[in-house]
Amino acid sequence: MAFSDHPILIFDGACGTNLQQMEIPDEAWAGCEGCNEVLNLHGPEFIVRLHSEMLDAGAMVVETDTFGASSVVLAEYGLQDKVKQLNRLAVEHARTAIAGRADRYVAGSVGPGTKLPSLGHIEVAELAVSIREQVEALLEAGVDCLIIETCQDLLQTKTALVSAFEVLAAGKIEIPVLVSVTIEQQGTMLVGSDIGAVVATLEPFELFSLGLNCATGPQDMASHVRYLSRNWPARISCIPNQGLPEVVDGRTVYPLSPSAFAEQMHRFVTEEGVSIVGGCCGTSPDHIRALAEKLAGVTPKKREVC
Protein backbone atom coordinates (compact mmCIF):
# COMPACT_ATOMS: atom_id res chain seq x y z
CA MET A 1 0.00 0.00 0.00
CA ALA A 2 1.24 3.50 -0.77
CA PHE A 3 2.03 5.92 2.04
CA SER A 4 -0.90 8.16 1.13
CA ASP A 5 -3.42 5.28 1.00
CA HIS A 6 -3.40 4.50 4.72
CA PRO A 7 -6.48 5.86 6.56
CA ILE A 8 -4.30 6.33 9.65
CA LEU A 9 -0.55 6.81 9.76
CA ILE A 10 1.22 6.24 13.08
CA PHE A 11 4.52 8.07 13.41
CA ASP A 12 7.18 7.17 15.94
CA GLY A 13 7.84 8.75 19.34
CA ALA A 14 10.50 11.05 20.71
CA CYS A 15 14.07 10.99 19.47
CA GLY A 16 16.07 13.10 21.92
CA THR A 17 14.43 12.04 25.18
CA ASN A 18 14.71 8.35 24.27
CA LEU A 19 18.35 8.68 23.29
CA GLN A 20 18.95 10.28 26.69
CA GLN A 21 17.72 7.06 28.30
CA MET A 22 20.34 4.98 26.49
CA GLU A 23 23.85 4.37 27.75
CA ILE A 24 25.74 5.94 24.88
CA PRO A 25 29.53 6.06 25.27
CA ASP A 26 31.37 9.37 24.99
CA GLU A 27 33.17 8.32 21.81
CA ALA A 28 29.83 8.03 19.98
CA TRP A 29 29.30 11.75 20.52
CA ALA A 30 32.74 12.59 19.12
CA GLY A 31 32.96 15.70 21.27
CA CYS A 32 29.55 16.93 20.04
CA GLU A 33 27.30 15.84 22.89
CA GLY A 34 23.83 17.23 22.38
CA CYS A 35 24.06 16.89 18.61
CA ASN A 36 21.91 13.80 18.10
CA GLU A 37 22.67 13.85 14.38
CA VAL A 38 26.35 13.03 14.96
CA LEU A 39 25.28 9.59 16.18
CA ASN A 40 24.47 8.74 12.57
CA LEU A 41 28.22 8.80 11.98
CA HIS A 42 29.72 7.55 15.23
CA GLY A 43 26.91 5.63 16.93
CA PRO A 44 24.61 4.25 14.23
CA GLU A 45 23.62 1.24 16.32
CA PHE A 46 21.78 3.52 18.76
CA ILE A 47 19.76 5.15 15.99
CA VAL A 48 18.84 1.82 14.38
CA ARG A 49 17.90 0.48 17.82
CA LEU A 50 15.61 3.45 18.51
CA HIS A 51 13.88 3.12 15.13
CA SER A 52 13.47 -0.64 15.63
CA GLU A 53 11.94 -0.22 19.08
CA MET A 54 9.41 2.24 17.70
CA LEU A 55 8.55 -0.06 14.80
CA ASP A 56 8.20 -3.03 17.13
CA ALA A 57 5.77 -0.93 19.16
CA GLY A 58 3.58 -0.29 16.12
CA ALA A 59 4.95 2.82 14.43
CA MET A 60 4.34 2.85 10.69
CA VAL A 61 6.61 5.83 9.96
CA VAL A 62 10.02 6.56 11.45
CA GLU A 63 11.50 10.03 11.22
CA THR A 64 15.15 10.31 10.26
CA ASP A 65 17.58 11.54 12.89
CA THR A 66 18.00 14.79 10.95
CA PHE A 67 15.97 17.31 12.95
CA GLY A 68 19.07 19.50 13.26
CA ALA A 69 20.99 18.25 10.22
CA SER A 70 21.08 21.55 8.35
CA SER A 71 24.24 23.59 7.89
CA VAL A 72 22.88 26.35 10.15
CA VAL A 73 22.57 24.00 13.12
CA LEU A 74 25.55 21.76 12.38
CA ALA A 75 27.81 24.84 12.18
CA GLU A 76 27.37 25.19 15.94
CA TYR A 77 29.35 21.94 16.25
CA GLY A 78 31.78 22.59 13.41
CA LEU A 79 29.98 19.99 11.28
CA GLN A 80 28.56 22.22 8.54
CA ASP A 81 30.51 20.33 5.86
CA LYS A 82 28.81 17.04 6.80
CA VAL A 83 25.23 17.91 5.84
CA LYS A 84 25.01 15.48 2.94
CA GLN A 85 26.80 12.68 4.78
CA LEU A 86 24.74 12.88 7.98
CA ASN A 87 21.41 13.10 6.15
CA ARG A 88 22.34 10.18 3.88
CA LEU A 89 23.42 8.03 6.80
CA ALA A 90 20.27 8.88 8.75
CA VAL A 91 18.09 7.64 5.89
CA GLU A 92 20.22 4.49 5.59
CA HIS A 93 19.76 3.74 9.30
CA ALA A 94 16.00 4.20 9.05
CA ARG A 95 15.95 1.92 5.99
CA THR A 96 17.91 -0.69 7.92
CA ALA A 97 15.29 -0.62 10.69
CA ILE A 98 12.30 -1.02 8.36
CA ALA A 99 13.90 -3.69 6.18
CA GLY A 100 11.61 -6.70 5.89
CA ARG A 101 8.63 -4.88 7.38
CA ALA A 102 5.64 -4.33 5.11
CA ASP A 103 4.01 -0.90 4.82
CA ARG A 104 6.64 0.93 6.83
CA TYR A 105 8.04 4.27 5.74
CA VAL A 106 10.85 6.78 6.26
CA ALA A 107 10.03 10.44 6.81
CA GLY A 108 12.79 12.98 6.22
CA SER A 109 12.76 15.28 9.24
CA VAL A 110 13.52 18.98 8.71
CA GLY A 111 13.52 20.96 11.94
CA PRO A 112 13.18 24.73 12.47
CA GLY A 113 16.87 25.29 13.06
CA THR A 114 18.16 27.54 15.81
CA LYS A 115 17.83 30.90 14.02
CA LEU A 116 14.46 32.39 13.12
CA PRO A 117 14.18 34.99 10.34
CA SER A 118 11.28 36.90 11.92
CA LEU A 119 13.45 37.56 14.95
CA GLY A 120 16.34 38.76 12.82
CA HIS A 121 18.57 35.78 13.64
CA ILE A 122 19.16 34.89 9.99
CA GLU A 123 18.44 36.25 6.53
CA VAL A 124 15.77 34.45 4.52
CA ALA A 125 18.19 33.82 1.65
CA GLU A 126 20.73 32.14 3.94
CA LEU A 127 18.04 30.00 5.55
CA ALA A 128 16.72 28.97 2.13
CA VAL A 129 20.16 27.81 0.96
CA SER A 130 20.59 25.73 4.11
CA ILE A 131 17.17 24.10 3.79
CA ARG A 132 17.63 23.32 0.10
CA GLU A 133 20.92 21.60 0.86
CA GLN A 134 19.33 19.40 3.51
CA VAL A 135 16.24 18.58 1.44
CA GLU A 136 18.40 17.67 -1.56
CA ALA A 137 20.38 15.26 0.64
CA LEU A 138 17.25 13.65 2.07
CA LEU A 139 15.69 13.20 -1.35
CA GLU A 140 18.87 11.77 -2.85
CA ALA A 141 18.96 9.25 0.01
CA GLY A 142 15.40 8.17 -0.76
CA VAL A 143 12.90 9.27 1.89
CA ASP A 144 9.22 8.44 1.42
CA CYS A 145 8.00 11.86 2.56
CA LEU A 146 9.25 15.11 4.05
CA ILE A 147 8.07 16.52 7.36
CA ILE A 148 8.80 20.19 8.05
CA GLU A 149 8.28 20.10 11.80
CA THR A 150 8.28 22.04 15.05
CA CYS A 151 7.74 25.23 13.04
CA GLN A 152 7.89 28.26 15.32
CA ASP A 153 7.91 31.11 12.80
CA LEU A 154 5.65 31.38 9.74
CA LEU A 155 8.40 33.09 7.75
CA GLN A 156 10.72 30.19 8.57
CA THR A 157 7.95 27.75 7.61
CA LYS A 158 7.24 29.43 4.27
CA THR A 159 10.96 29.61 3.50
CA ALA A 160 11.31 25.90 4.21
CA LEU A 161 8.32 25.03 2.03
CA VAL A 162 9.34 27.21 -0.90
CA SER A 163 12.83 25.69 -0.75
CA ALA A 164 11.53 22.13 -0.48
CA PHE A 165 9.08 22.48 -3.35
CA GLU A 166 11.77 24.09 -5.52
CA VAL A 167 14.00 21.07 -4.96
CA LEU A 168 11.13 18.67 -5.65
CA ALA A 169 10.21 20.49 -8.85
CA ALA A 170 13.80 20.62 -10.06
CA GLY A 171 14.18 16.88 -9.56
CA LYS A 172 10.70 16.10 -10.88
CA ILE A 173 10.03 14.25 -7.63
CA GLU A 174 6.57 13.78 -6.16
CA ILE A 175 6.40 12.75 -2.52
CA PRO A 176 4.12 13.89 0.31
CA VAL A 177 5.13 17.03 2.21
CA LEU A 178 3.83 17.35 5.76
CA VAL A 179 3.99 20.45 7.96
CA SER A 180 3.75 20.45 11.73
CA VAL A 181 3.70 23.72 13.66
CA THR A 182 4.34 24.29 17.34
CA ILE A 183 1.71 26.22 19.28
CA GLU A 184 2.90 27.25 22.73
CA GLN A 185 0.71 27.02 25.82
CA GLN A 186 -0.31 30.66 25.44
CA GLY A 187 -2.06 29.75 22.17
CA THR A 188 0.30 31.03 19.48
CA MET A 189 3.52 30.09 17.75
CA LEU A 190 6.72 31.42 19.32
CA VAL A 191 6.59 34.59 17.20
CA GLY A 192 2.89 35.22 17.88
CA SER A 193 0.93 33.67 14.98
CA ASP A 194 -2.27 31.79 15.86
CA ILE A 195 -3.64 28.69 14.16
CA GLY A 196 -5.90 30.80 11.91
CA ALA A 197 -2.88 32.65 10.56
CA VAL A 198 -1.14 29.34 10.02
CA VAL A 199 -4.00 27.98 7.92
CA ALA A 200 -4.32 31.18 5.88
CA THR A 201 -0.58 31.33 5.22
CA LEU A 202 -0.09 27.68 4.26
CA GLU A 203 -3.30 27.16 2.26
CA PRO A 204 -1.60 27.89 -1.11
CA PHE A 205 0.92 25.06 -0.67
CA GLU A 206 0.13 21.53 -1.86
CA LEU A 207 0.56 19.89 1.52
CA PHE A 208 -0.26 16.30 2.34
CA SER A 209 -1.07 17.34 5.90
CA LEU A 210 -0.91 20.16 8.42
CA GLY A 211 -0.82 19.66 12.14
CA LEU A 212 0.78 20.24 15.51
CA ASN A 213 3.73 18.87 17.42
CA CYS A 214 5.81 19.59 20.52
CA ALA A 215 5.41 22.30 23.21
CA THR A 216 2.41 20.71 24.95
CA GLY A 217 0.56 17.49 25.48
CA PRO A 218 -2.61 16.59 23.55
CA GLN A 219 -4.98 18.31 25.98
CA ASP A 220 -3.58 21.77 25.22
CA MET A 221 -3.81 21.08 21.49
CA ALA A 222 -7.54 20.35 21.51
CA SER A 223 -8.84 23.77 20.42
CA HIS A 224 -6.23 24.06 17.65
CA VAL A 225 -7.00 20.56 16.39
CA ARG A 226 -10.69 21.47 16.39
CA TYR A 227 -9.97 24.57 14.30
CA LEU A 228 -7.98 22.53 11.79
CA SER A 229 -10.74 19.95 11.64
CA ARG A 230 -13.18 22.62 10.51
CA ASN A 231 -10.90 24.78 8.38
CA TRP A 232 -8.08 22.73 6.84
CA PRO A 233 -9.06 20.76 3.72
CA ALA A 234 -6.28 18.16 3.68
CA ARG A 235 -5.18 15.67 6.31
CA ILE A 236 -4.43 16.68 9.90
CA SER A 237 -1.57 15.46 12.08
CA CYS A 238 -1.17 15.56 15.84
CA ILE A 239 2.17 14.61 17.42
CA PRO A 240 2.17 15.94 21.01
CA ASN A 241 4.58 15.75 23.89
CA GLN A 242 3.98 13.36 26.76
CA GLY A 243 2.10 16.14 28.51
CA LEU A 244 3.63 19.32 29.86
CA PRO A 245 7.10 18.77 31.35
CA GLU A 246 7.52 18.98 35.11
CA VAL A 247 10.68 19.25 37.20
CA VAL A 248 10.84 16.52 39.85
CA ASP A 249 13.93 16.17 42.05
CA GLY A 250 15.87 18.35 39.62
CA ARG A 251 14.92 16.24 36.60
CA THR A 252 12.56 17.08 33.75
CA VAL A 253 9.83 14.49 33.50
CA TYR A 254 6.72 14.13 31.35
CA PRO A 255 3.61 12.97 33.25
CA LEU A 256 1.19 11.46 30.72
CA SER A 257 0.88 7.67 30.89
CA PRO A 258 0.75 5.61 27.70
CA SER A 259 -2.93 4.77 28.23
CA ALA A 260 -3.93 8.39 28.91
CA PHE A 261 -1.93 9.57 25.90
CA ALA A 262 -3.59 7.00 23.66
CA GLU A 263 -7.07 7.82 24.96
CA GLN A 264 -6.72 11.53 24.18
CA MET A 265 -5.31 10.82 20.73
CA HIS A 266 -8.15 8.36 20.04
CA ARG A 267 -10.62 11.20 20.63
CA PHE A 268 -8.81 13.40 18.12
CA VAL A 269 -9.10 10.67 15.51
CA THR A 270 -12.73 9.71 16.15
CA GLU A 271 -14.11 13.18 16.96
CA GLU A 272 -11.97 15.56 14.89
CA GLY A 273 -10.82 13.42 11.97
CA VAL A 274 -7.09 13.49 12.73
CA SER A 275 -5.44 10.82 10.59
CA ILE A 276 -1.71 11.20 11.32
CA VAL A 277 -0.59 10.61 14.90
CA GLY A 278 2.60 10.05 16.83
CA GLY A 279 4.59 11.32 19.76
CA CYS A 280 7.05 14.11 20.44
CA CYS A 281 9.14 14.89 23.55
CA GLY A 282 8.93 12.27 26.27
CA THR A 283 6.94 9.69 24.33
CA SER A 284 8.43 6.24 24.56
CA PRO A 285 7.86 3.03 22.61
CA ASP A 286 5.25 2.22 25.27
CA HIS A 287 3.28 5.33 24.27
CA ILE A 288 3.42 4.35 20.61
CA ARG A 289 2.37 0.78 21.47
CA ALA A 290 -0.63 2.02 23.45
CA LEU A 291 -1.51 4.38 20.60
CA ALA A 292 -1.29 1.64 17.95
CA GLU A 293 -3.39 -0.73 20.04
CA LYS A 294 -6.03 1.92 20.76
CA LEU A 295 -6.34 2.84 17.07
CA ALA A 296 -6.41 -0.72 15.69
CA GLY A 297 -9.39 -0.94 13.32
CA VAL A 298 -10.38 2.69 13.94
CA THR A 299 -11.41 4.94 11.05
CA PRO A 300 -10.94 8.73 11.37
CA LYS A 301 -14.13 10.75 11.50
CA LYS A 302 -15.13 12.16 8.15
CA ARG A 303 -14.77 15.94 8.31
CA GLU A 304 -16.77 18.74 6.74
CA VAL A 305 -14.55 21.76 6.17
CA CYS A 306 -16.27 25.13 6.38
Secondary structure, DSSP 8 states (H G I E B T S, - for coil): --GGG-SSEEB---SHHHHTTS---HHHHTT-TT-GGGHHHH-HHHHHHHHHHHHHHT-SEEE-S-TT-SHHHHGGGT-GGGHHHHHHHHHHHHHHHHTT-TT-EEEEEE---S--GGGTSS-HHHHHHHHHHHHHHHHHHT-SEEEEEEE--HHHHHHHHHHHHHHHHHHT----EEEEE---TTSS-TTS--HHHHHHHHTTS--SEEEEESSS-GGGGHHHHHHHHHH--SEEEEE--SSS-EEETTEEE----HHHHHHHHHHHHHHH---EE---TT--HHHHHHHHHHTTT---------
